Amino acid sequence: MREPVPGSAALDTAASREILDEVARGERPETLRLWRPADALAFSVVDRTLPGFPEAVAAARAAGFEPFLRLAGGHAAVYAREVLAFAWAIPASDPRVGVAERFDEVAGLVAAALRALGVEARIGEVPGEYCPGSHSVNARGRVKLMGVGQRVVRGAAYVGGAIVAGGSARLRGVLGPVYKALGLPFDPRALGSVEDERPGTGPEDVAEALLAELARRHELLPGILGPGVVERAARSQSRYAMDREASGATTD
């Protein structure tokens, strides 16, 4: 589905969690969402434990990026209008089995889609990248283009992440102060975009290439969020929002 959730990044994350729970309960089939998010900064549960977390949240807000708590692990990642975000909810009787295989599949899908656009896409961590991971997708072994995280619940797994289609300079400008506040290593030169590699390529081009690659491997059917998802997400979004009055702490 490519249906956006109107509202905040916290609401959008809550909607992804509601979809995951529906898949886990067998009420919804395997579901993949693709969307272009608003400017936001995704923090992890681990980030919350760092001494500089309140300062990092303040830095994100100062740059005009809404701070929120992400579903998957890792460290701070940036979302923006130049990014293609994805959230894949997959039914699994024992979701702890197959974690590596799911990472492999998503990284392989994204790398293949970007190569179809003419990008020299590779899988693997590059030195100094934000939210480092062995299943990042990079260009030329130099700059990170995609980060991915995973979470498992009883009955399902969630694989989510973001492909930076454009706006790399703007995103480096917000991630630098955030990572400095968190006390984590980050080399701004390690953040790139698809547009940097193939000028004139935007998020919609990336979405079409990704869907084309998916269609070669899976049967794709259109889906909708449904009114119940958004209504339940509205009630639970505070779990993913940042409380200004609590110096950057979350409200759950």
Backbone hydrogen bonds in HBPLUS format (Angstrom, degrees):
<---DONOR---> <-ACCEPTOR-->    atom                        ^
c    i                          cat <-CA-CA->   ^        H-A-AA   ^      H-
h    n   atom  resd res      DA  || num        DHA   H-A  angle D-A-AA Bond
n    s   type  num  typ     dist DA aas  dist angle  dist       angle   num
A0034-LEU N   A0001-MET O   2.95 MM  33  6.38 151.0  2.03 158.8 167.9     1
A0012-ASP N   A0008-SER O   3.01 MM   4  6.33 155.2  2.07 144.5 151.7     2
A0013-THR N   A0009-ALA O   2.89 MM   4  6.13 156.7  1.95 148.6 154.2     3
A0014-ALA N   A0010-ALA O   2.95 MM   4  6.16 155.7  2.01 144.4 151.4     4
A0015-ALA N   A0011-LEU O   2.91 MM   4  6.19 147.0  2.02 145.8 154.7     5
A0016-SER N   A0012-ASP O   3.07 MM   4  6.44 151.9  2.15 145.0 152.0     6
A0017-ARG N   A0013-THR O   3.01 MM   4  6.34 151.7  2.09 147.2 155.1     7
A0018-GLU N   A0014-ALA O   2.92 MM   4  6.21 150.8  2.00 144.9 153.1     8
A0019-ILE N   A0015-ALA O   2.97 MM   4  6.25 157.8  2.02 150.8 156.1     9
A0020-LEU N   A0016-SER O   2.96 MM   4  6.19 158.5  2.01 145.0 151.2    10
A0021-ASP N   A0017-ARG O   2.91 MM   4  6.17 158.9  1.96 150.1 155.2    11
A0022-GLU N   A0018-GLU O   2.96 MM   4  6.23 152.8  2.04 146.0 153.4    12
A0023-VAL N   A0019-ILE O   2.96 MM   4  6.24 159.6  2.00 154.1 159.2    13
A0024-ALA N   A0020-LEU O   2.90 MM   4  6.15 156.6  1.96 148.7 155.8    14
A0025-ARG N   A0021-ASP O   2.97 MM   4  6.19 143.8  2.10 143.4 152.4    15
A0027-GLU N   A0022-GLU O   2.87 MM   5  5.08 147.6  1.98 161.6 155.8    16
A0026-GLY N   A0023-VAL O   3.09 MM   3  5.08 155.6  2.15 102.4 109.9    17
A0031-THR N   A0089-ALA O   3.00 MM  58  5.25 152.0  2.08 146.3 153.9    18
A0089-ALA N   A0031-THR O   2.79 MM  58  5.25 164.2  1.81 164.0 164.5    19
A0033-ARG N   A0087-ALA O   2.84 MM  54  5.14 161.3  1.88 144.7 151.2    20
A0087-ALA N   A0033-ARG O   3.03 MM  54  5.14 147.7  2.14 139.5 144.8    21
A0035-TRP N   A0085-ALA O   3.06 MM  50  5.37 157.2  2.11 141.8 146.2    22
A0085-ALA N   A0035-TRP O   2.81 MM  50  5.37 161.7  1.85 175.5 170.7    23
A0066-GLU N   A0039-ASP O   3.28 MM  27  6.45 163.2  2.31 125.0 120.2    24
A0040-ALA N   A0079-TYR O   2.88 MM  39  5.02 165.3  1.90 136.3 134.6    25
A0079-TYR N   A0040-ALA O   2.82 MM  39  5.02 166.9  1.84 161.9 157.3    26
A0041-LEU N   A0066-GLU O   2.77 MM  25  5.84 158.5  1.81 134.2 138.0    27
A0068-PHE N   A0041-LEU O   3.01 MM  27  6.28 151.4  2.09 160.0 157.6    28
A0042-ALA N   A0077-ALA O   2.78 MM  35  5.16 154.9  1.84 171.1 169.6    29
A0077-ALA N   A0042-ALA O   2.92 MM  35  5.16 152.1  2.00 142.3 151.5    30
A0043-PHE N   A0068-PHE O   2.82 MM  25  6.06 173.9  1.82 169.1 170.4    31
A0070-ARG N   A0043-PHE O   2.81 MM  27  5.77 169.4  1.82 163.3 165.0    32
A0048-ARG N   A0044-SER O   3.32 MM   4  6.69 145.5  2.44 142.9 151.1    33
A0049-THR N   A0046-VAL O   3.01 MM   3  5.49 150.1  2.10 112.7 121.2    34
A0050-LEU N   A0047-ASP O   3.08 MM   3  5.50 162.9  2.11 115.1 120.5    35
A0053-PHE N   A0050-LEU O   3.08 MM   3  5.49 162.4  2.11 123.5 123.8    36
A0056-ALA N   A0052-GLY O   2.90 MM   4  6.15 150.7  1.98 153.2 162.8    37
A0056-ALA N   A0053-PHE O   3.02 MM   3  4.96 115.1  2.46  95.5 111.8    38
A0057-VAL N   A0053-PHE O   2.92 MM   4  6.22 158.4  1.97 160.4 165.6    39
A0058-ALA N   A0054-PRO O   3.01 MM   4  6.24 156.7  2.06 144.8 151.2    40
A0059-ALA N   A0055-GLU O   2.90 MM   4  6.15 148.8  2.00 143.9 152.5    41
A0060-ALA N   A0056-ALA O   3.00 MM   4  6.30 153.3  2.08 147.2 153.7    42
A0061-ARG N   A0057-VAL O   3.03 MM   4  6.33 164.0  2.06 151.7 155.6    43
A0062-ALA N   A0058-ALA O   2.88 MM   4  6.06 155.0  1.95 146.9 154.2    44
A0063-ALA N   A0059-ALA O   3.17 MM   4  6.36 138.4  2.35 138.7 148.2    45
A0063-ALA N   A0060-ALA O   3.16 MM   3  5.26 130.8  2.41  97.2 110.0    46
A0065-PHE N   A0060-ALA O   2.92 MM   5  5.16 162.6  1.95 150.4 146.0    47
A0064-GLY N   A0061-ARG O   2.91 MM   3  5.00 157.5  1.96 105.7 112.9    48
A0069-LEU N   A0240-TYR O   2.79 MM 171  4.58 157.2  1.84 131.6 138.1    49
A0083-VAL N   A0080-ALA O   2.97 MM   3  5.26 160.4  2.01 117.6 120.0    50
A0165-ALA N   A0082-GLU O   3.04 MM  83  5.63 134.9  2.25 142.9 154.7    51
A0166-GLY N   A0082-GLU O   3.16 MM  84  4.99 134.0  2.38 133.9 140.1    52
A0084-LEU N   A0163-ILE O   2.92 MM  79  5.15 165.2  1.94 151.5 155.1    53
A0163-ILE N   A0084-LEU O   2.86 MM  79  5.15 161.8  1.90 142.5 148.4    54
A0086-PHE N   A0161-GLY O   3.01 MM  75  5.57 160.5  2.05 148.7 148.3    55
A0161-GLY N   A0086-PHE O   3.07 MM  75  5.57 156.5  2.12 146.9 149.5    56
A0088-TRP N   A0159-VAL O   2.80 MM  71  5.08 162.2  1.83 146.5 152.7    57
A0159-VAL N   A0088-TRP O   2.91 MM  71  5.08 157.7  1.96 142.4 149.9    58
A0090-ILE N   A0157-ALA O   2.85 MM  67  5.19 168.7  1.86 157.4 161.3    59
A0157-ALA N   A0090-ILE O   2.81 MM  67  5.19 152.0  1.89 146.4 155.9    60
A0092-ALA N   A0155-GLY O   2.98 MM  63  5.10 169.5  1.99 113.4 115.0    61
A0097-VAL N   A0094-ASP O   2.98 MM   3  5.79 160.3  2.02 125.2 130.6    62
A0102-ARG N   A0098-GLY O   2.94 MM   4  6.13 153.9  2.01 151.8 157.6    63
A0103-PHE N   A0099-VAL O   3.09 MM   4  6.43 161.2  2.13 152.2 157.1    64
A0104-ASP N   A0100-ALA O   2.87 MM   4  6.13 160.7  1.91 150.1 155.9    65
A0105-GLU N   A0101-GLU O   2.89 MM   4  6.12 157.1  1.94 146.6 152.4    66
A0106-VAL N   A0102-ARG O   3.07 MM   4  6.27 173.0  2.07 155.7 156.5    67
A0107-ALA N   A0103-PHE O   3.01 MM   4  6.12 172.1  2.02 157.0 159.6    68
A0108-GLY N   A0104-ASP O   2.90 MM   4  5.94 157.3  1.95 146.0 153.1    69
A0109-LEU N   A0105-GLU O   2.84 MM   4  6.02 155.8  1.90 151.2 157.9    70
A0110-VAL N   A0106-VAL O   2.99 MM   4  6.20 172.1  2.00 158.3 159.2    71
A0111-ALA N   A0107-ALA O   2.95 MM   4  6.05 166.1  1.97 149.3 153.9    72
A0112-ALA N   A0108-GLY O   2.97 MM   4  6.03 160.0  2.01 144.5 150.2    73
A0113-ALA N   A0109-LEU O   2.95 MM   4  6.16 159.3  1.99 150.0 156.0    74
A0114-LEU N   A0110-VAL O   2.93 MM   4  6.15 161.2  1.97 154.4 159.1    75
A0115-ARG N   A0111-ALA O   2.93 MM   4  6.13 151.1  2.02 145.5 153.8    76
A0116-ALA N   A0112-ALA O   3.03 MM   4  6.27 145.5  2.15 142.3 151.4    77
A0117-LEU N   A0114-LEU O   3.02 MM   3  5.06 138.3  2.20  96.4 108.6    78
A0119-VAL N   A0114-LEU O   3.02 MM   5  5.43 161.7  2.06 146.9 142.2    79
A0118-GLY N   A0115-ARG O   2.92 MM   3  4.96 157.7  1.97 104.8 111.5    80
A0121-ALA N   A0119-VAL O   2.87 MM   2  5.40 128.8  2.13 107.5  91.8    81
A0140-ARG N   A0120-GLU O   2.88 MM  20  5.50 165.5  1.90 165.1 164.0    82
A0122-ARG N   A0138-ASN O   2.89 MM  16  5.31 158.6  1.94 143.1 149.1    83
A0138-ASN N   A0122-ARG O   2.82 MM  16  5.31 159.1  1.86 148.9 155.8    84
A0124-GLY N   A0136-SER O   2.78 MM  12  5.20 170.9  1.79 152.8 156.0    85
A0129-GLU N   A0126-VAL O   3.26 MM   3  5.83 151.7  2.34 146.2 141.4    86
A0187-ASP N   A0128-GLY O   2.76 MM  59  4.57 174.9  1.76 135.6 135.2    87
A0136-SER N   A0133-GLY O   3.22 MM   3  5.50 160.8  2.26 114.9 113.9    88
A0137-VAL N   A0146-MET O   3.06 MM   9  4.98 158.2  2.11 131.7 138.2    89
A0145-LEU N   A0137-VAL O   2.79 MM   8  5.69 168.9  1.80 155.0 156.1    90
A0146-MET N   A0137-VAL O   3.07 MM   9  4.98 150.8  2.16 146.0 145.4    91
A0139-ALA N   A0143-VAL O   2.84 MM   4  5.44 150.7  1.92 151.5 161.1    92
A0142-ARG N   A0139-ALA O   2.94 MM   3  5.90 170.9  1.95 130.8 133.9    93
A0143-VAL N   A0139-ALA O   3.37 MM   4  5.44 163.1  2.40 139.8 144.2    94
A0144-LYS N   A0190-ALA O   2.70 MM  46  5.94 166.9  1.72 157.8 153.2    95
A0192-GLY N   A0144-LYS O   3.13 MM  48  5.69 169.4  2.15 147.3 147.7    96
A0164-VAL N   A0145-LEU O   2.78 MM  19  5.34 168.3  1.80 166.3 168.6    97
A0147-GLY N   A0162-ALA O   3.21 MM  15  5.80 151.4  2.30 153.7 159.5    98
A0162-ALA N   A0147-GLY O   3.17 MM  15  5.80 147.6  2.28 149.8 159.1    99
A0149-GLY N   A0160-GLY O   2.79 MM  11  5.47 158.9  1.83 163.4 170.8   100
A0160-GLY N   A0149-GLY O   2.99 MM  11  5.47 155.4  2.05 143.4 151.2   101
A0151-ARG N   A0158-TYR O   2.84 MM   7  5.07 153.4  1.91 145.7 152.3   102
A0158-TYR N   A0151-ARG O   2.67 MM   7  5.07 164.5  1.69 167.4 169.6   103
A0153-VAL N   A0156-ALA O   2.98 MM   3  5.50 174.2  1.98 156.0 157.8   104
A0156-ALA N   A0153-VAL O   3.17 MM   3  5.50 176.6  2.17 129.3 130.2   105
A0194-VAL N   A0164-VAL O   3.00 MM  30  6.50 149.7  2.10 141.9 150.6   106
A0195-GLU N   A0165-ALA O   2.82 MM  30  5.82 146.2  1.93 140.1 150.2   107
A0171-LEU N   A0167-GLY O   3.07 MM   4  6.31 157.9  2.12 156.3 163.1   108
A0172-ARG N   A0168-SER O   2.86 MM   4  6.07 152.9  1.93 152.1 159.3   109
A0173-GLY N   A0169-ALA O   3.16 MM   4  6.37 147.1  2.28 140.5 148.8   110
A0174-VAL N   A0171-LEU O   3.26 MM   3  5.39 135.3  2.48  98.2 108.8   111
A0175-LEU N   A0171-LEU O   3.03 MM   4  6.22 168.4  2.04 156.1 159.5   112
A0176-GLY N   A0172-ARG O   3.07 MM   4  5.94 158.2  2.12 148.0 151.9   113
A0178-VAL N   A0174-VAL O   3.45 MM   4  6.57 158.8  2.50 145.1 151.1   114
A0179-TYR N   A0175-LEU O   2.89 MM   4  5.98 170.2  1.90 159.0 160.6   115
A0180-LYS N   A0176-GLY O   3.01 MM   4  6.16 153.7  2.08 150.6 158.8   116
A0181-ALA N   A0177-PRO O   3.00 MM   4  6.12 156.7  2.05 142.8 148.3   117
A0182-LEU N   A0178-VAL O   3.04 MM   4  6.31 153.3  2.11 145.6 153.1   118
A0183-GLY N   A0179-TYR O   3.01 MM   4  6.05 120.8  2.38 135.4 149.2   119
A0184-LEU N   A0179-TYR O   3.05 MM   5  5.29 158.3  2.10 154.4 155.8   120
A0183-GLY N   A0180-LYS O   3.18 MM   3  5.09 142.9  2.32  95.1 105.9   121
A0190-ALA N   A0187-ASP O   2.77 MM   3  5.56 168.1  1.78 131.4 135.6   122
A0191-LEU N   A0188-PRO O   3.17 MM   3  5.68 168.7  2.19 119.0 120.2   123
A0197-GLU N   A0193-SER O   3.37 MM   4  6.73 148.7  2.48 140.0 147.2   124
A0197-GLU N   A0194-VAL O   3.04 MM   3  5.18 120.5  2.40  98.2 112.7   125
A0198-ARG N   A0194-VAL O   2.79 MM   4  6.01 158.2  1.83 156.5 163.8   126
A0201-THR N   A0198-ARG O   3.11 MM   3  5.90 143.8  2.25 148.8 152.4   127
A0205-ASP N   A0202-GLY O   3.09 MM   3  5.36 122.5  2.44 105.0 118.9   128
A0206-VAL N   A0202-GLY O   3.12 MM   4  6.48 155.3  2.18 151.9 159.4   129
A0207-ALA N   A0203-PRO O   2.85 MM   4  6.14 156.8  1.91 150.0 156.6   130
A0208-GLU N   A0204-GLU O   2.97 MM   4  6.17 162.1  2.00 147.9 151.8   131
A0209-ALA N   A0205-ASP O   3.02 MM   4  6.21 158.0  2.07 146.0 152.1   132
A0210-LEU N   A0206-VAL O   2.91 MM   4  6.10 156.3  1.96 150.5 157.1   133
A0211-LEU N   A0207-ALA O   2.92 MM   4  6.13 163.4  1.95 152.9 157.3   134
A0212-ALA N   A0208-GLU O   2.95 MM   4  6.08 152.6  2.02 143.6 151.3   135
A0213-GLU N   A0209-ALA O   3.06 MM   4  6.28 153.6  2.13 143.2 149.7   136
A0214-LEU N   A0210-LEU O   2.90 MM   4  6.14 157.0  1.95 149.2 156.2   137
A0215-ALA N   A0211-LEU O   2.87 MM   4  6.04 154.2  1.94 146.2 152.9   138
A0216-ARG N   A0213-GLU O   3.17 MM   3  5.26 137.1  2.36  96.7 108.4   139
A0217-ARG N   A0214-LEU O   2.88 MM   3  5.23 147.6  1.99 108.0 118.3   140
A0218-HIS N   A0214-LEU O   2.69 MM   4  5.72 148.0  1.79 162.6 174.0   141
A0229-VAL N   A0226-GLY O   3.23 MM   3  5.75 135.0  2.45 111.9 121.5   142
A0231-GLU N   A0227-PRO O   3.10 MM   4  6.27 162.9  2.13 153.5 158.7   143
A0232-ARG N   A0228-GLY O   2.97 MM   4  6.08 165.9  1.99 149.4 152.9   144
A0233-ALA N   A0229-VAL O   2.87 MM   4  6.00 155.6  1.93 148.0 156.0   145
A0234-ALA N   A0230-VAL O   2.91 MM   4  6.06 149.0  2.01 144.9 152.2   146
A0235-ARG N   A0232-ARG O   3.10 MM   3  5.22 127.9  2.38  96.7 110.1   147
A0236-SER N   A0232-ARG O   3.18 MM   4  6.48 132.6  2.42 140.7 153.4   148
A0236-SER N   A0233-ALA O   3.10 MM   3  5.10 132.9  2.33  96.0 108.9   149
A0237-GLN N   A0233-ALA O   2.88 MM   4  5.67 119.6  2.25 152.3 163.4   150
A0239-ARG N   A0236-SER O   3.09 MM   3  6.00 165.9  2.11 127.4 131.0   151
A0240-TYR N   A0237-GLN O   2.93 MM   3  5.58 159.6  1.97 120.2 126.2   152
A0243-ASP N   A0249-ALA O   2.88 MM   6  5.71 164.9  1.90 155.8 160.1   153
A0246-ALA N   A0243-ASP O   3.05 MM   3  5.41 154.0  2.11 109.3 117.4   154
A0249-ALA N   A0246-ALA O   3.10 MM   3  5.21 158.5  2.15 107.0 113.8   155
